[in-house]
Amino acid sequence: MGWFSSKSEKPDPVSRTSRQKCWEHRDVYFACLDQAKVMKPGDEGDACAASKASYEANCAKSWIDYFNQRRVLAEQQEGILTQAQVQARAAR
């Protein structure tokens, strides 16, 4: 690998600006998923293709995997907490 590499630059997760850029693109993509009423990233078909492409171009793969899993887990946790609250009210 030389000084004048033609290889495209990948996001640098250490850089503050790269992280901020990733988060912004993630938020746009997740907002599109919310609008399409899709919980699991990747299940939206062509609905959010442009925002998904920019999300994947601006975030490291490991971050994408983490954010996508976290989104699904957060929704599952919300459902469990709601169910627990209903059960607590019923027990009173």
Helices and strands as residue ranges (DSSP letters): H 16-35, H 49-58, H 61-91
